[in-house]
Amino acid sequence: MPPPPPPPPPPPPPPPRTHSRGETGAYAGICGKLPACLVVALML
C-alpha cells in the first residue's frame, strides 16, 4: 500500500472584519483560492 498523503497546510488567518460587503469579497477571494472557505465559514 502506498503511504498516506501528507496533511494539508493550515489555512491562512481570515482578514480583519470591517464591513459585511468587504467580508463577502475577502472571503470569496479565499474561497476561490483555497478550500479553507468551508473552515472559515464554520469558524464564523
mmCIF entry with sequence, helices, sheets and N, C-alpha, C, O atoms, coordinates in Angstrom:
data_MODEL
# 
_entry.id   MODEL 
# 
_entity.id                         1 
_entity.type                       polymer 
_entity.pdbx_number_of_molecules   1 
# 
_entity_poly.entity_id                      1 
_entity_poly.type                           'polypeptide(L)' 
_entity_poly.nstd_linkage                   no 
_entity_poly.nstd_monomer                   no 
_entity_poly.pdbx_seq_one_letter_code       MPPPPPPPPPPPPPPPRTHSRGETGAYAGICGKLPACLVVALML 
_entity_poly.pdbx_seq_one_letter_code_can   MPPPPPPPPPPPPPPPRTHSRGETGAYAGICGKLPACLVVALML 
_entity_poly.pdbx_strand_id                 A 
# 
loop_
_entity_poly_seq.entity_id 
_entity_poly_seq.num 
_entity_poly_seq.mon_id 
_entity_poly_seq.hetero 
1 1  MET n 
1 2  PRO n 
1 3  PRO n 
1 4  PRO n 
1 5  PRO n 
1 6  PRO n 
1 7  PRO n 
1 8  PRO n 
1 9  PRO n 
1 10 PRO n 
1 11 PRO n 
1 12 PRO n 
1 13 PRO n 
1 14 PRO n 
1 15 PRO n 
1 16 PRO n 
1 17 ARG n 
1 18 THR n 
1 19 HIS n 
1 20 SER n 
1 21 ARG n 
1 22 GLY n 
1 23 GLU n 
1 24 THR n 
1 25 GLY n 
1 26 ALA n 
1 27 TYR n 
1 28 ALA n 
1 29 GLY n 
1 30 ILE n 
1 31 CYS n 
1 32 GLY n 
1 33 LYS n 
1 34 LEU n 
1 35 PRO n 
1 36 ALA n 
1 37 CYS n 
1 38 LEU n 
1 39 VAL n 
1 40 VAL n 
1 41 ALA n 
1 42 LEU n 
1 43 MET n 
1 44 LEU n 
# 
_struct_asym.id          A 
_struct_asym.entity_id   1 
# 
loop_
_struct_conf.conf_type_id 
_struct_conf.id 
_struct_conf.pdbx_PDB_helix_id 
_struct_conf.beg_label_comp_id 
_struct_conf.beg_label_asym_id 
_struct_conf.beg_label_seq_id 
_struct_conf.pdbx_beg_PDB_ins_code 
_struct_conf.end_label_comp_id 
_struct_conf.end_label_asym_id 
_struct_conf.end_label_seq_id 
_struct_conf.pdbx_end_PDB_ins_code 
_struct_conf.beg_auth_comp_id 
_struct_conf.beg_auth_asym_id 
_struct_conf.beg_auth_seq_id 
_struct_conf.end_auth_comp_id 
_struct_conf.end_auth_asym_id 
_struct_conf.end_auth_seq_id 
_struct_conf.pdbx_PDB_helix_class 
_struct_conf.details 
_struct_conf.pdbx_PDB_helix_length 
HELX_P HELX_P1 AA1 SER A 20 ? LYS A 33 ? SER A 20 LYS A 33 1 ? 14 
HELX_P HELX_P2 AA2 CYS A 37 ? MET A 43 ? CYS A 37 MET A 43 1 ? 7  
# 
_struct_conf_type.id          HELX_P 
_struct_conf_type.criteria    ? 
_struct_conf_type.reference   ? 
# 
loop_
_atom_site.group_PDB 
_atom_site.id 
_atom_site.type_symbol 
_atom_site.label_atom_id 
_atom_site.label_alt_id 
_atom_site.label_comp_id 
_atom_site.label_asym_id 
_atom_site.label_entity_id 
_atom_site.label_seq_id 
_atom_site.pdbx_PDB_ins_code 
_atom_site.Cartn_x 
_atom_site.Cartn_y 
_atom_site.Cartn_z 
_atom_site.occupancy 
_atom_site.B_iso_or_equiv 
_atom_site.pdbx_formal_charge 
_atom_site.auth_seq_id 
_atom_site.auth_comp_id 
_atom_site.auth_asym_id 
_atom_site.auth_atom_id 
_atom_site.pdbx_PDB_model_num 
ATOM 1   N N  . MET A 1 1  ? 0.849   -1.202 0.000  1.00 0.00 ? 1  MET A N  1 
ATOM 2   C CA . MET A 1 1  ? 0.000   0.000  0.000  1.00 0.00 ? 1  MET A CA 1 
ATOM 3   C C  . MET A 1 1  ? 0.886   1.256  0.000  1.00 0.00 ? 1  MET A C  1 
ATOM 4   O O  . MET A 1 1  ? 1.890   1.311  0.711  1.00 0.00 ? 1  MET A O  1 
ATOM 5   N N  . PRO A 1 2  ? 0.516   2.240  -0.785 1.00 0.00 ? 2  PRO A N  1 
ATOM 6   C CA . PRO A 1 2  ? 1.307   3.488  -0.792 1.00 0.00 ? 2  PRO A CA 1 
ATOM 7   C C  . PRO A 1 2  ? 1.109   4.249  0.513  1.00 0.00 ? 2  PRO A C  1 
ATOM 8   O O  . PRO A 1 2  ? 0.058   4.125  1.142  1.00 0.00 ? 2  PRO A O  1 
ATOM 9   N N  . PRO A 1 3  ? 2.085   5.023  0.923  1.00 0.00 ? 3  PRO A N  1 
ATOM 10  C CA . PRO A 1 3  ? 1.939   5.796  2.170  1.00 0.00 ? 3  PRO A CA 1 
ATOM 11  C C  . PRO A 1 3  ? 0.833   6.837  2.037  1.00 0.00 ? 3  PRO A C  1 
ATOM 12  O O  . PRO A 1 3  ? 0.575   7.324  0.936  1.00 0.00 ? 3  PRO A O  1 
ATOM 13  N N  . PRO A 1 4  ? 0.187   7.180  3.126  1.00 0.00 ? 4  PRO A N  1 
ATOM 14  C CA . PRO A 1 4  ? -0.902  8.178  3.055  1.00 0.00 ? 4  PRO A CA 1 
ATOM 15  C C  . PRO A 1 4  ? -0.348  9.539  2.671  1.00 0.00 ? 4  PRO A C  1 
ATOM 16  O O  . PRO A 1 4  ? 0.805   9.843  2.978  1.00 0.00 ? 4  PRO A O  1 
ATOM 17  N N  . PRO A 1 5  ? -1.144  10.361 2.008  1.00 0.00 ? 5  PRO A N  1 
ATOM 18  C CA . PRO A 1 5  ? -0.673  11.692 1.598  1.00 0.00 ? 5  PRO A CA 1 
ATOM 19  C C  . PRO A 1 5  ? -0.420  12.567 2.820  1.00 0.00 ? 5  PRO A C  1 
ATOM 20  O O  . PRO A 1 5  ? -1.059  12.378 3.855  1.00 0.00 ? 5  PRO A O  1 
ATOM 21  N N  . PRO A 1 6  ? 0.492   13.511 2.715  1.00 0.00 ? 6  PRO A N  1 
ATOM 22  C CA . PRO A 1 6  ? 0.770   14.400 3.857  1.00 0.00 ? 6  PRO A CA 1 
ATOM 23  C C  . PRO A 1 6  ? -0.436  15.278 4.162  1.00 0.00 ? 6  PRO A C  1 
ATOM 24  O O  . PRO A 1 6  ? -1.222  15.574 3.262  1.00 0.00 ? 6  PRO A O  1 
ATOM 25  N N  . PRO A 1 7  ? -0.594  15.695 5.397  1.00 0.00 ? 7  PRO A N  1 
ATOM 26  C CA . PRO A 1 7  ? -1.749  16.539 5.753  1.00 0.00 ? 7  PRO A CA 1 
ATOM 27  C C  . PRO A 1 7  ? -1.655  17.888 5.059  1.00 0.00 ? 7  PRO A C  1 
ATOM 28  O O  . PRO A 1 7  ? -0.552  18.384 4.832  1.00 0.00 ? 7  PRO A O  1 
ATOM 29  N N  . PRO A 1 8  ? -2.784  18.488 4.721  1.00 0.00 ? 8  PRO A N  1 
ATOM 30  C CA . PRO A 1 8  ? -2.769  19.791 4.041  1.00 0.00 ? 8  PRO A CA 1 
ATOM 31  C C  . PRO A 1 8  ? -2.257  20.874 4.975  1.00 0.00 ? 8  PRO A C  1 
ATOM 32  O O  . PRO A 1 8  ? -2.392  20.751 6.192  1.00 0.00 ? 8  PRO A O  1 
ATOM 33  N N  . PRO A 1 9  ? -1.673  21.929 4.429  1.00 0.00 ? 9  PRO A N  1 
ATOM 34  C CA . PRO A 1 9  ? -1.170  23.020 5.273  1.00 0.00 ? 9  PRO A CA 1 
ATOM 35  C C  . PRO A 1 9  ? -2.317  23.740 5.962  1.00 0.00 ? 9  PRO A C  1 
ATOM 36  O O  . PRO A 1 9  ? -3.432  23.749 5.440  1.00 0.00 ? 9  PRO A O  1 
ATOM 37  N N  . PRO A 1 10 ? -2.079  24.340 7.110  1.00 0.00 ? 10 PRO A N  1 
ATOM 38  C CA . PRO A 1 10 ? -3.150  25.049 7.823  1.00 0.00 ? 10 PRO A CA 1 
ATOM 39  C C  . PRO A 1 10 ? -3.628  26.245 7.019  1.00 0.00 ? 10 PRO A C  1 
ATOM 40  O O  . PRO A 1 10 ? -2.828  26.871 6.323  1.00 0.00 ? 10 PRO A O  1 
ATOM 41  N N  . PRO A 1 11 ? -4.905  26.578 7.095  1.00 0.00 ? 11 PRO A N  1 
ATOM 42  C CA . PRO A 1 11 ? -5.442  27.717 6.336  1.00 0.00 ? 11 PRO A CA 1 
ATOM 43  C C  . PRO A 1 11 ? -4.896  29.028 6.879  1.00 0.00 ? 11 PRO A C  1 
ATOM 44  O O  . PRO A 1 11 ? -4.591  29.128 8.067  1.00 0.00 ? 11 PRO A O  1 
ATOM 45  N N  . PRO A 1 12 ? -4.771  30.030 6.022  1.00 0.00 ? 12 PRO A N  1 
ATOM 46  C CA . PRO A 1 12 ? -4.273  31.332 6.481  1.00 0.00 ? 12 PRO A CA 1 
ATOM 47  C C  . PRO A 1 12 ? -5.289  32.014 7.382  1.00 0.00 ? 12 PRO A C  1 
ATOM 48  O O  . PRO A 1 12 ? -6.477  31.706 7.296  1.00 0.00 ? 12 PRO A O  1 
ATOM 49  N N  . PRO A 1 13 ? -4.865  32.926 8.239  1.00 0.00 ? 13 PRO A N  1 
ATOM 50  C CA . PRO A 1 13 ? -5.812  33.622 9.114  1.00 0.00 ? 13 PRO A CA 1 
ATOM 51  C C  . PRO A 1 13 ? -6.771  34.469 8.296  1.00 0.00 ? 13 PRO A C  1 
ATOM 52  O O  . PRO A 1 13 ? -6.373  35.035 7.278  1.00 0.00 ? 13 PRO A O  1 
ATOM 53  N N  . PRO A 1 14 ? -8.016  34.569 8.717  1.00 0.00 ? 14 PRO A N  1 
ATOM 54  C CA . PRO A 1 14 ? -9.001  35.363 7.966  1.00 0.00 ? 14 PRO A CA 1 
ATOM 55  C C  . PRO A 1 14 ? -8.651  36.842 8.022  1.00 0.00 ? 14 PRO A C  1 
ATOM 56  O O  . PRO A 1 14 ? -8.021  37.288 8.981  1.00 0.00 ? 14 PRO A O  1 
ATOM 57  N N  . PRO A 1 15 ? -9.046  37.605 7.019  1.00 0.00 ? 15 PRO A N  1 
ATOM 58  C CA . PRO A 1 15 ? -8.771  39.043 7.010  1.00 0.00 ? 15 PRO A CA 1 
ATOM 59  C C  . PRO A 1 15 ? -9.543  39.743 8.121  1.00 0.00 ? 15 PRO A C  1 
ATOM 60  O O  . PRO A 1 15 ? -10.537 39.203 8.606  1.00 0.00 ? 15 PRO A O  1 
ATOM 61  N N  . PRO A 1 16 ? -9.114  40.923 8.533  1.00 0.00 ? 16 PRO A N  1 
ATOM 62  C CA . PRO A 1 16 ? -9.830  41.650 9.588  1.00 0.00 ? 16 PRO A CA 1 
ATOM 63  C C  . PRO A 1 16 ? -11.255 41.968 9.160  1.00 0.00 ? 16 PRO A C  1 
ATOM 64  O O  . PRO A 1 16 ? -11.509 42.297 8.001  1.00 0.00 ? 16 PRO A O  1 
ATOM 65  N N  . ARG A 1 17 ? -12.170 41.868 10.098 1.00 0.00 ? 17 ARG A N  1 
ATOM 66  C CA . ARG A 1 17 ? -13.579 42.110 9.774  1.00 0.00 ? 17 ARG A CA 1 
ATOM 67  C C  . ARG A 1 17 ? -13.851 43.606 9.801  1.00 0.00 ? 17 ARG A C  1 
ATOM 68  O O  . ARG A 1 17 ? -13.576 44.281 10.793 1.00 0.00 ? 17 ARG A O  1 
ATOM 69  N N  . THR A 1 18 ? -14.391 44.112 8.710  1.00 0.00 ? 18 THR A N  1 
ATOM 70  C CA . THR A 1 18 ? -14.699 45.540 8.647  1.00 0.00 ? 18 THR A CA 1 
ATOM 71  C C  . THR A 1 18 ? -16.182 45.724 8.357  1.00 0.00 ? 18 THR A C  1 
ATOM 72  O O  . THR A 1 18 ? -16.972 46.002 9.259  1.00 0.00 ? 18 THR A O  1 
ATOM 73  N N  . HIS A 1 19 ? -16.550 45.565 7.089  1.00 0.00 ? 19 HIS A N  1 
ATOM 74  C CA . HIS A 1 19 ? -17.958 45.698 6.721  1.00 0.00 ? 19 HIS A CA 1 
ATOM 75  C C  . HIS A 1 19 ? -18.425 44.398 6.085  1.00 0.00 ? 19 HIS A C  1 
ATOM 76  O O  . HIS A 1 19 ? -17.617 43.603 5.606  1.00 0.00 ? 19 HIS A O  1 
ATOM 77  N N  . SER A 1 20 ? -19.730 44.191 6.085  1.00 0.00 ? 20 SER A N  1 
ATOM 78  C CA . SER A 1 20 ? -20.266 42.952 5.535  1.00 0.00 ? 20 SER A CA 1 
ATOM 79  C C  . SER A 1 20 ? -19.896 42.821 4.058  1.00 0.00 ? 20 SER A C  1 
ATOM 80  O O  . SER A 1 20 ? -19.574 41.727 3.595  1.00 0.00 ? 20 SER A O  1 
ATOM 81  N N  . ARG A 1 21 ? -19.940 43.925 3.317  1.00 0.00 ? 21 ARG A N  1 
ATOM 82  C CA . ARG A 1 21 ? -19.604 43.847 1.888  1.00 0.00 ? 21 ARG A CA 1 
ATOM 83  C C  . ARG A 1 21 ? -18.137 43.488 1.716  1.00 0.00 ? 21 ARG A C  1 
ATOM 84  O O  . ARG A 1 21 ? -17.794 42.658 0.875  1.00 0.00 ? 21 ARG A O  1 
ATOM 85  N N  . GLY A 1 22 ? -17.274 44.105 2.503  1.00 0.00 ? 22 GLY A N  1 
ATOM 86  C CA . GLY A 1 22 ? -15.850 43.806 2.414  1.00 0.00 ? 22 GLY A CA 1 
ATOM 87  C C  . GLY A 1 22 ? -15.577 42.357 2.792  1.00 0.00 ? 22 GLY A C  1 
ATOM 88  O O  . GLY A 1 22 ? -14.753 41.684 2.173  1.00 0.00 ? 22 GLY A O  1 
ATOM 89  N N  . GLU A 1 23 ? -16.285 41.882 3.825  1.00 0.00 ? 23 GLU A N  1 
ATOM 90  C CA . GLU A 1 23 ? -16.095 40.489 4.253  1.00 0.00 ? 23 GLU A CA 1 
ATOM 91  C C  . GLU A 1 23 ? -16.443 39.542 3.112  1.00 0.00 ? 23 GLU A C  1 
ATOM 92  O O  . GLU A 1 23 ? -15.703 38.604 2.815  1.00 0.00 ? 23 GLU A O  1 
ATOM 93  N N  . THR A 1 24 ? -17.578 39.803 2.480  1.00 0.00 ? 24 THR A N  1 
ATOM 94  C CA . THR A 1 24 ? -18.014 38.905 1.408  1.00 0.00 ? 24 THR A CA 1 
ATOM 95  C C  . THR A 1 24 ? -16.948 38.815 0.321  1.00 0.00 ? 24 THR A C  1 
ATOM 96  O O  . THR A 1 24 ? -16.630 37.724 -0.151 1.00 0.00 ? 24 THR A O  1 
ATOM 97  N N  . GLY A 1 25 ? -16.397 39.963 -0.075 1.00 0.00 ? 25 GLY A N  1 
ATOM 98  C CA . GLY A 1 25 ? -15.387 39.954 -1.124 1.00 0.00 ? 25 GLY A CA 1 
ATOM 99  C C  . GLY A 1 25 ? -14.117 39.247 -0.667 1.00 0.00 ? 25 GLY A C  1 
ATOM 100 O O  . GLY A 1 25 ? -13.525 38.470 -1.416 1.00 0.00 ? 25 GLY A O  1 
ATOM 101 N N  . ALA A 1 26 ? -13.702 39.524 0.577  1.00 0.00 ? 26 ALA A N  1 
ATOM 102 C CA . ALA A 1 26 ? -12.464 38.933 1.086  1.00 0.00 ? 26 ALA A CA 1 
ATOM 103 C C  . ALA A 1 26 ? -12.608 37.415 1.195  1.00 0.00 ? 26 ALA A C  1 
ATOM 104 O O  . ALA A 1 26 ? -11.733 36.670 0.753  1.00 0.00 ? 26 ALA A O  1 
ATOM 105 N N  . TYR A 1 27 ? -13.711 36.965 1.783  1.00 0.00 ? 27 TYR A N  1 
ATOM 106 C CA . TYR A 1 27 ? -13.887 35.524 1.959  1.00 0.00 ? 27 TYR A CA 1 
ATOM 107 C C  . TYR A 1 27 ? -14.131 34.841 0.614  1.00 0.00 ? 27 TYR A C  1 
ATOM 108 O O  . TYR A 1 27 ? -13.762 33.681 0.431  1.00 0.00 ? 27 TYR A O  1 
ATOM 109 N N  . ALA A 1 28 ? -14.742 35.546 -0.312 1.00 0.00 ? 28 ALA A N  1 
ATOM 110 C CA . ALA A 1 28 ? -14.942 34.962 -1.637 1.00 0.00 ? 28 ALA A CA 1 
ATOM 111 C C  . ALA A 1 28 ? -13.589 34.753 -2.308 1.00 0.00 ? 28 ALA A C  1 
ATOM 112 O O  . ALA A 1 28 ? -13.391 33.766 -3.017 1.00 0.00 ? 28 ALA A O  1 
ATOM 113 N N  . GLY A 1 29 ? -12.652 35.687 -2.086 1.00 0.00 ? 29 GLY A N  1 
ATOM 114 C CA . GLY A 1 29 ? -11.317 35.536 -2.658 1.00 0.00 ? 29 GLY A CA 1 
ATOM 115 C C  . GLY A 1 29 ? -10.623 34.309 -2.084 1.00 0.00 ? 29 GLY A C  1 
ATOM 116 O O  . GLY A 1 29 ? -9.965  33.562 -2.809 1.00 0.00 ? 29 GLY A O  1 
ATOM 117 N N  . ILE A 1 30 ? -10.774 34.102 -0.760 1.00 0.00 ? 30 ILE A N  1 
ATOM 118 C CA . ILE A 1 30 ? -10.170 32.926 -0.127 1.00 0.00 ? 30 ILE A CA 1 
ATOM 119 C C  . ILE A 1 30 ? -10.820 31.661 -0.695 1.00 0.00 ? 30 ILE A C  1 
ATOM 120 O O  . ILE A 1 30 ? -10.143 30.671 -0.972 1.00 0.00 ? 30 ILE A O  1 
ATOM 121 N N  . CYS A 1 31 ? -12.131 31.712 -0.860 1.00 0.00 ? 31 CYS A N  1 
ATOM 122 C CA . CYS A 1 31 ? -12.861 30.548 -1.354 1.00 0.00 ? 31 CYS A CA 1 
ATOM 123 C C  . CYS A 1 31 ? -12.378 30.179 -2.757 1.00 0.00 ? 31 CYS A C  1 
ATOM 124 O O  . CYS A 1 31 ? -12.316 29.001 -3.110 1.00 0.00 ? 31 CYS A O  1 
ATOM 125 N N  . GLY A 1 32 ? -12.041 31.183 -3.543 1.00 0.00 ? 32 GLY A N  1 
ATOM 126 C CA . GLY A 1 32 ? -11.615 30.906 -4.906 1.00 0.00 ? 32 GLY A CA 1 
ATOM 127 C C  . GLY A 1 32 ? -10.212 30.317 -4.966 1.00 0.00 ? 32 GLY A C  1 
ATOM 128 O O  . GLY A 1 32 ? -9.863  29.646 -5.938 1.00 0.00 ? 32 GLY A O  1 
ATOM 129 N N  . LYS A 1 33 ? -9.401  30.562 -3.932 1.00 0.00 ? 33 LYS A N  1 
ATOM 130 C CA . LYS A 1 33 ? -8.011  30.096 -3.969 1.00 0.00 ? 33 LYS A CA 1 
ATOM 131 C C  . LYS A 1 33 ? -7.812  28.815 -3.164 1.00 0.00 ? 33 LYS A C  1 
ATOM 132 O O  . LYS A 1 33 ? -7.111  27.905 -3.607 1.00 0.00 ? 33 LYS A O  1 
ATOM 133 N N  . LEU A 1 34 ? -8.426  28.739 -1.982 1.00 0.00 ? 34 LEU A N  1 
ATOM 134 C CA . LEU A 1 34 ? -8.188  27.589 -1.112 1.00 0.00 ? 34 LEU A CA 1 
ATOM 135 C C  . LEU A 1 34 ? -9.511  26.966 -0.685 1.00 0.00 ? 34 LEU A C  1 
ATOM 136 O O  . LEU A 1 34 ? -10.529 27.654 -0.610 1.00 0.00 ? 34 LEU A O  1 
ATOM 137 N N  . PRO A 1 35 ? -9.499  25.661 -0.402 1.00 0.00 ? 35 PRO A N  1 
ATOM 138 C CA . PRO A 1 35 ? -10.710 25.005 0.107  1.00 0.00 ? 35 PRO A CA 1 
ATOM 139 C C  . PRO A 1 35 ? -10.981 25.360 1.554  1.00 0.00 ? 35 PRO A C  1 
ATOM 140 O O  . PRO A 1 35 ? -11.898 24.814 2.168  1.00 0.00 ? 35 PRO A O  1 
ATOM 141 N N  . ALA A 1 36 ? -10.186 26.277 2.110  1.00 0.00 ? 36 ALA A N  1 
ATOM 142 C CA . ALA A 1 36 ? -10.350 26.657 3.512  1.00 0.00 ? 36 ALA A CA 1 
ATOM 143 C C  . ALA A 1 36 ? -11.605 27.498 3.712  1.00 0.00 ? 36 ALA A C  1 
ATOM 144 O O  . ALA A 1 36 ? -11.937 27.838 4.848  1.00 0.00 ? 36 ALA A O  1 
ATOM 145 N N  . CYS A 1 37 ? -12.305 27.839 2.641  1.00 0.00 ? 37 CYS A N  1 
ATOM 146 C CA . CYS A 1 37 ? -13.500 28.675 2.786  1.00 0.00 ? 37 CYS A CA 1 
ATOM 147 C C  . CYS A 1 37 ? -14.520 27.976 3.679  1.00 0.00 ? 37 CYS A C  1 
ATOM 148 O O  . CYS A 1 37 ? -15.229 28.630 4.444  1.00 0.00 ? 37 CYS A O  1 
ATOM 149 N N  . LEU A 1 38 ? -14.596 26.639 3.582  1.00 0.00 ? 38 LEU A N  1 
ATOM 150 C CA . LEU A 1 38 ? -15.533 25.913 4.443  1.00 0.00 ? 38 LEU A CA 1 
ATOM 151 C C  . LEU A 1 38 ? -15.104 26.025 5.895  1.00 0.00 ? 38 LEU A C  1 
ATOM 152 O O  . LEU A 1 38 ? -15.939 26.195 6.783  1.00 0.00 ? 38 LEU A O  1 
ATOM 153 N N  . VAL A 1 39 ? -13.808 25.929 6.137  1.00 0.00 ? 39 VAL A N  1 
ATOM 154 C CA . VAL A 1 39 ? -13.306 26.033 7.508  1.00 0.00 ? 39 VAL A CA 1 
ATOM 155 C C  . VAL A 1 39 ? -13.577 27.425 8.046  1.00 0.00 ? 39 VAL A C  1 
ATOM 156 O O  . VAL A 1 39 ? -14.006 27.581 9.190  1.00 0.00 ? 39 VAL A O  1 
ATOM 157 N N  . VAL A 1 40 ? -13.329 28.433 7.229  1.00 0.00 ? 40 VAL A N  1 
ATOM 158 C CA . VAL A 1 40 ? -13.562 29.817 7.655  1.00 0.00 ? 40 VAL A CA 1 
ATOM 159 C C  . VAL A 1 40 ? -15.040 30.021 7.939  1.00 0.00 ? 40 VAL A C  1 
ATOM 160 O O  . VAL A 1 40 ? -15.404 30.663 8.924  1.00 0.00 ? 40 VAL A O  1 
ATOM 161 N N  . ALA A 1 41 ? -15.893 29.475 7.079  1.00 0.00 ? 41 ALA A N  1 
ATOM 162 C CA . ALA A 1 41 ? -17.331 29.639 7.274  1.00 0.00 ? 41 ALA A CA 1 
ATOM 163 C C  . ALA A 1 41 ? -17.772 28.988 8.585  1.00 0.00 ? 41 ALA A C  1 
ATOM 164 O O  . ALA A 1 41 ? -18.624 29.524 9.294  1.00 0.00 ? 41 ALA A O  1 
ATOM 165 N N  . LEU A 1 42 ? -17.188 27.833 8.900  1.00 0.00 ? 42 LEU A N  1 
ATOM 166 C CA . LEU A 1 42 ? -17.557 27.164 10.149 1.00 0.00 ? 42 LEU A CA 1 
ATOM 167 C C  . LEU A 1 42 ? -17.034 27.942 11.350 1.00 0.00 ? 42 LEU A C  1 
ATOM 168 O O  . LEU A 1 42 ? -17.680 27.981 12.397 1.00 0.00 ? 42 LEU A O  1 
ATOM 169 N N  . MET A 1 43 ? -15.860 28.564 11.201 1.00 0.00 ? 43 MET A N  1 
ATOM 170 C CA . MET A 1 43 ? -15.275 29.301 12.323 1.00 0.00 ? 43 MET A CA 1 
ATOM 171 C C  . MET A 1 43 ? -16.065 30.572 12.613 1.00 0.00 ? 43 MET A C  1 
ATOM 172 O O  . MET A 1 43 ? -16.078 31.044 13.750 1.00 0.00 ? 43 MET A O  1 
ATOM 173 N N  . LEU A 1 44 ? -16.720 31.127 11.604 1.00 0.00 ? 44 LEU A N  1 
ATOM 174 C CA . LEU A 1 44 ? -17.507 32.343 11.849 1.00 0.00 ? 44 LEU A CA 1 
ATOM 175 C C  . LEU A 1 44 ? -18.714 31.969 12.653 1.00 0.00 ? 44 LEU A C  1 
ATOM 176 O O  . LEU A 1 44 ? -19.528 32.832 12.982 1.00 0.00 ? 44 LEU A O  1 
# 
